[in-house]
Amino acid sequence: MPKTIVVFAVLLIALGVGAFLMSSSPTALLPAYLGGALAIVGALAMGLAGFRKYLLPVAGLVALLGALAPAAALAIRAAAMSPLALTVNVGMLGLSATLFVLIVREFMATRRA
C-alpha cells in the first residue's frame, strides 16, 4: 500500500505542477502540496515498516481531506470556475477519493485477516 500512496502522490504533484505551468496561479499548486504530504507519508511507511499501521491512517486522512476540499469548491462555485480550475478540481477529487477508497479497503481486508 505505501507504493500505491507514492504513485498517487506523484500523480497529484504532476497535476498541480502542470496546472501551475499553464496558469501561473499559486493556488494551482494545491494538488502538488497534497501530493507532497502523501509522498512523505508513503516514503516513511516504506522505510519504517514498524510504524506502517500508524502512517496508513494518516495517509487516509490526507486523502479524505484532499477529496473534501475540491468537492466543496465544486459544490459552491463550479459554474464560475475556469475550465482549467474545473479540470484540476475534478482530477484532485478523483485521485484523492480513489486513494481513500483503496486505503479503506486495505483496512477492511486487514481486519478480516
N, C-alpha and C positions, 0 to 999 in steps of 0.2 A: 504493500500500500504506500510506503514512503516514495517509491519510484513514481507511482501514479500521481502523487501530490506534486512532485517536482515537475512532471510533464505538464500538468495543468498550470503550474506556476509559470513555466516558460511560455505557454500559450497566452496567459494573461499579460505577461510582460511584453510579448510581441504585439498583442492587441493595443496596449497602452502606448508603446513607443511608436507604432505605426500611426495611430491616431494623432499623436503629438507631432509627428513629422508632417502630417497633412494639414494640421490646423494651427500649430504653434501655441495652442492654449494649454496652460499648465494643468487645467482640470482634465484634460485628455489623458494624463498620466495616471489617473486613479486606478485603472486596472493593473498598471505596472506596479504601483505601490502594494496592492493586494497580492499580486504575484510574487513580489519580493518577500513579503511576510510568509507566504506559503512556501517559498523556496527555502527560507531559513528554517522553518519548522520541519520540512521534509528532509533537509540535509541533516539536521540534528537527529531526527528519527532514524535515519540510515546509519549515522555514526554512533549513536548511543542507544543500542538495542534494548538496554535495560530500562530506558525511560520512554520507550515507544508507546506504552499504554497510557502515559501521561501526555505525550505530544500529539497523538492522533485526535483526541478530543479538542485540543487547541486548534488543530487544522480544521476540524469540523465546525468549530465556532467561527473561525475566519471565513470559511466557505459560506456559512449561513449569512453572516453579515455582508459578504460580497454578493450574495443573491438578493438580500433585502434592500440594499441601497439602490441599485438600479430599478428594482421593482417599484419602489416608492417614487422614484423620479419619473418612471414611465406612467405610473398611475396619476401623478399630479399634472405633468406637463408634456405628455408625449406629442400632442398636436403642435406644440410650439417649438419642438426641438428641430435642429437642423438634421438633414439626412445622416451626416457623419455621427452626430451625437446619438441619434436613434440607433444606428448600427452598433456603436460602441456599447451602449447600454444593453441592447438585446444580446450582444456577444458576451458581455460580462455576466449578465443574468444566466445565460445558458451554460457557460463554463462553470460558474460558481454553483449553480443548482445541481448540475450533473455531478460535480465533485462531492457535494454534500450528500447526495443520494448514495453514491458509491461508498462513502465513509460510513453512513448509517447501515448500509447493507453489510459492510465488513463487521461492524459492531454486532449486528444481529447474528451473523454466521459464527462469530467468536463465542457468543453467549450460548448458542445451541451446541457447540462442540464440547 
